Amino acid sequence: MNDISIRKYQAGDETTLRKLFFTTIRNININDYSLSQVKAWAPETYDLEAWSEKMSSNNPFVAMMDDEIVGYADLQDKGLIAHFFCHWQYQGRGI
């Protein structure tokens, strides 16, 4: 298994994190939710500015493997986890 490193979110990660979010929900979570739920959760179109603001405020930890983002998660001040996603092609690898 390749080494995984964890770093803080950096401006510029937002597009990659959105793609990871979208493709993971559409390829993995579709197994547990209806198509209409998945489409509402991860619509094909989105507002990049709103997504960027969300990522900046969530300030997630980003999992990296071979210089590729393979997951991300956040832990808010009151213990809330808003996002916890592993790239759909890296599921089951301990990320």
Secondary structure, 3 states (H helix, E strand, C coil): CCCCEEEECCCCCHHHHHHHHHHHHHHCHHHCCCHHHHHHHCCCCCCHHHHHHHHHHHCCEEEEECCEEEEEECCCCCCCCCCEEECHHHCCCCC
